C-alpha cells in the first residue's frame, strides 16, 4: 500500500539513492548515457536542503521508500510548482505515479495552477503529465547542456 509522508533529514541518503537509480535508468534508456540527472539528484546534502525549501514527500510502499516528490507552493497555495517527482525503476508502471499525482491534487485543493518542467527527451514524462491534465506551455534551451526543457502547467477548472 502506497503512503505519503514528509521526508526527514535521516531519509536524505535513501532518497538520493532512489533518485540516482531513477534518473540514471532514464539516462540509459533515452540518452545512451550511464549517468545523468537534474541538479542534486545524487546528493544527500541537496535532498536535506530541499526539505527546508519546499514540501518534500517520500513515497512509501509498505514502509519502504520507493520515491519522492518536491513541491514548492506559493504562500497562499494557489500556485504550486512540482519541482521533482521520482519513483524507483523497480516500482514503475504499477500505478504509483498516478496515486502520487492524485495525492498532490487532493493535498493542495487551493492550487488553481500547477507548473513543472521536464527534459524534452523524457517522452514517458510527457505522456504521464499530459494524462494528468498538464499542457505544454513553453521550452527553454539550456546552452550548457545542449538540451531543451519543456514547461508544463495545469489549470484547475472552476
C-alpha positions in Angstrom: 0.0 0.0 0.0 1.4 3.4 -1.0 1.6 6.1 1.6 3.0 9.6 1.7 4.9 11.3 4.5 7.0 14.4 4.8 10.7 13.4 4.2 13.0 13.9 7.2 16.8 14.6 7.2 17.5 10.9 8.0 15.8 10.0 4.7 18.2 12.0 2.6 20.6 9.2 1.8 17.9 6.8 0.7 16.1 9.5 -1.3 19.4 10.4 -3.1 20.0 6.7 -3.9 16.4 6.2 -5.2 16.8 9.4 -7.4 20.1 8.2 -8.7 18.7 4.8 -9.8 15.6 6.5 -11.3 17.4 9.3 -13.3 20.3 7.1 -14.3 17.8 4.5 -15.6 16.2 7.2 -17.8 19.7 8.4 -18.9 20.5 4.8 -20.1 17.1 4.4 -21.7 16.8 7.7 -23.5 20.2 9.3 -23.8 22.6 6.4 -24.1 24.5 7.6 -21.0 25.4 5.7 -17.9 24.6 8.6 -15.6 22.7 11.8 -15.8 20.1 13.7 -13.8 18.9 17.1 -12.7 21.0 19.1 -10.3 21.4 17.5 -6.9 19.8 14.2 -7.8 22.6 12.2 -6.3 23.5 14.5 -3.4 22.5 13.7 0.2 23.0 17.3 1.2 20.9 18.6 -1.7 18.0 16.3 -0.5 18.2 17.8 3.0 18.3 21.3 1.6 15.2 20.7 -0.4 13.4 19.5 2.7 14.0 23.0 4.1 13.0 24.9 1.0 9.9 23.0 -0.2 7.4 20.3 0.8 9.4 17.1 0.2 7.3 14.0 0.4 8.6 10.4 0.5 6.6 7.7 -1.2 6.4 4.5 0.9 5.3 1.1 -0.3 4.7 -1.0 2.9 7.1 1.3 4.8 9.9 1.2 2.2 10.9 4.5 0.5 10.3 4.0 -3.3 10.3 7.6 -4.4 9.7 11.2 -3.6 8.1 14.5 -4.7 9.2 18.0 -4.1 6.5 20.7 -4.2 7.0 24.5 -4.0 3.7 26.1 -3.1 3.1 29.8 -3.2 2.3 31.3 0.3 -1.5 31.1 -0.5 -1.0 27.6 -2.1 -3.0 28.9 -5.1 0.0 28.1 -7.2 2.3 25.0 -6.8 5.4 24.1 -8.7 6.2 20.4 -8.9 10.0 20.5 -8.6 10.5 16.8 -8.9 8.7 13.5 -8.8 10.6 10.2 -9.0 9.8 6.5 -8.5 12.4 3.7 -8.3 12.5 1.9 -11.6 11.6 -1.4 -9.8 8.3 0.2 -8.8 7.4 2.0 -12.0 4.4 1.0 -14.2 2.4 -0.1 -11.1 0.2 2.9 -10.7 2.2 4.6 -8.0 2.8 7.7 -10.1 -0.9 8.0 -10.7 -1.6 7.7 -7.0 1.1 10.3 -6.2 -0.4 12.8 -8.6 -3.9 12.3 -7.1 -2.4 12.7 -3.6 -0.9 16.1 -4.6 -4.0 17.4 -6.2 -6.0 16.5 -3.2 -3.4 17.7 -0.7 -3.3 21.2 -2.3 -7.0 21.9 -3.0 -6.4 25.7 -3.2 -4.0 25.3 -6.1 -5.5 26.8 -9.2 -2.3 26.5 -11.2 0.4 23.8 -11.2 3.7 24.1 -13.1 6.6 21.8 -13.8 9.4 21.3 -16.2 10.9 18.1 -17.7 13.6 17.3 -20.3 12.4 17.3 -24.0 13.8 13.8 -24.4 11.7 12.4 -21.4 8.9 11.0 -23.5 7.4 8.9 -20.7 7.2 12.0 -18.5 5.4 14.0 -21.2 2.8 11.2 -21.6 2.4 11.0 -17.8 1.9 14.7 -17.2 -0.4 15.2 -20.2 -2.5 12.2 -19.0 -2.9 14.2 -15.7 -4.1 17.4 -17.3 -0.9 19.2 -17.8 -0.4 21.2 -21.1 3.0 22.1 -22.6 3.4 25.9 -22.4 7.0 26.5 -23.4 10.5 25.4 -24.0 13.8 26.5 -22.5 17.1 25.7 -24.3 20.0 25.2 -21.9 23.1 26.0 -23.8 25.4 24.5 -21.1 23.8 21.0 -21.5 22.7 21.5 -25.1 19.2 20.2 -24.0 15.7 21.6 -24.1 13.4 21.7 -21.1 9.7 21.6 -21.7 7.5 23.6 -19.4 4.0 22.4 -18.4 1.1 23.8 -16.5 -2.2 22.5 -15.2 -5.0 25.0 -14.6 -7.8 23.7 -12.3 -11.1 24.1 -13.9 -13.5 26.1 -11.8 
